[in-house]
Amino acid sequence: MSDIQQIEVPGHSLGVRVDPGPEREDRPALWPSVGEYPIYDPFLYTTMTTDDERNHRFHTALERLAPGRRILDIGTGQDLLWAREGLQAGARHALAIEVIEAAFHKAAASLPAITSQDRITLLLGESTSLRFAPRADVCVAEIIGSLAGAEGAAAVLADARARHLEPGGLVIPHRAVSLAAAVRLSDLLPEQPVAFAESSLPYLRNIFDWHGSPFDVRLRVENPPADALLSEGAPVEVLEFNGDLQTQQSTTTRLVITRPGLVDGVLTWLNLWCLPDEEPLDALRMKTNWATIYLPLFDCPLPVEPGDVLEVTLATALSDDGVHPDYQLNAALHTADGQRHRGSLASPHHGGAFRSRAIYRALFPAS
Ligand SMILES: C[S@@+](CC[C@H](N)C(=O)[O-])C[C@H]1O[C@@H](n2cnc3c(N)ncnc32)[C@H](O)[C@@H]1O
């Protein structure tokens, strides 16, 4: 059973299907994907500053790469986290940039308490628009999405390498990969309705307010049961921040079904390397603030058997803001009886269709 709650969005009141069940840390939960919008608040920043799995990787990379260097912290947030850690690790200077005004002001207010504050410069703005000198030796930027590139890391870091980093300068993190596996959404939320967690509603409203109208937001699934996957995971998006960094890309992969079930989409999740030679952070298997993203493909779930193949192509192209990617997913399910079912999804960063798919019509029932 789910409830319908009304939220006020530009122009009208919108019905949203909400899970009345308890919100617990280990219980699956459905949220809109939030990281790619300028709606960060103290709660979201705290989920990151308390993410040990993430933080120890950035910390280790800074300890190795920052000593004696000029570092650039893109998206420093309200806590100046990597700028401060870089200085503690022995960086000569840290330039920190933040685009959200409230976070910038909070970071600015914390500067006087920092012992090495004379070695930090804090700027308000978007790194892609700012000009400054001298260039940095190391750029640290935690602008990685649950769908790895969704926060614009490719365009922002390609620009940083071209304009803000010394030739041969290094980027932390080193690599981010999105993996995908075949799933059915209701298997990701067992014994509970397919409905948003109540605590996510303010974020849903903030995203629609920011855009000016509702649209089919990406669906973030927290704590999905690992046994809901119908195939192994395979890479569908690869970002090599210190290598051949593509701002637009297309990857085709074959997901071989490993157990009988019903499929209606894919689940994607992040693998992240801060240094090239470490075990990656795996957002499906580790406790971290990054969650998984469910992308719908078929309005009606289709039966699958072991050996069937879901062939998936994930393509990215820069949206009209020139930074955040729009995603396009095309898929063909090949079953043993020789049938082929095609599915697709356009998942733009902002705008696009509203209630285009059955799942969005169910989540946002028309009054
Ligand atoms: C995921 S949060 C990370 C915050 C903090 N660095 C941390 O790791 O806990 C990303 C932050 O980067 C900011 N941001 C994203 N792209 C940016 C850009 N191109 N220039 C400046 N700030 C940016 C966002 O506003 C947000 O505060």
The ligand as a Gaussian input file, in Angstrom:
#p B3LYP/6-31G(d) Opt

LIG

0 1
 C       29.143000      16.021000      -4.437000
 S       29.351000      17.596000      -3.723000
 C       30.943000      17.427000      -2.937000
 C       31.193000      18.385000      -1.787000
 C       32.544000      18.189000      -1.109000
 N       33.629000      18.471000      -2.010000
 C       32.679000      16.770000      -0.613000
 O       33.346000      15.982000      -1.301000
 O       32.113000      16.423000       0.432000
 C       29.726000      18.527000      -5.173000
 C       29.859000      19.999000      -4.957000
 O       30.446000      20.553000      -6.117000
 C       29.788000      21.757000      -6.482000
 N       30.088000      21.907000      -7.916000
 C       29.751000      21.042000      -8.903000
 N       30.292000      21.447000     -10.078000
 C       30.975000      22.597000      -9.814000
 C       31.747000      23.463000     -10.625000
 N       31.919000      23.236000     -11.941000
 N       32.309000      24.558000     -10.045000
 C       32.129000      24.792000      -8.717000
 N       31.404000      23.999000      -7.904000
 C       30.839000      22.892000      -8.442000
 C       28.362000      21.500000      -6.077000
 O       27.656000      22.704000      -5.903000
 C       28.552000      20.756000      -4.768000
 O       28.685000      21.631000      -3.684000

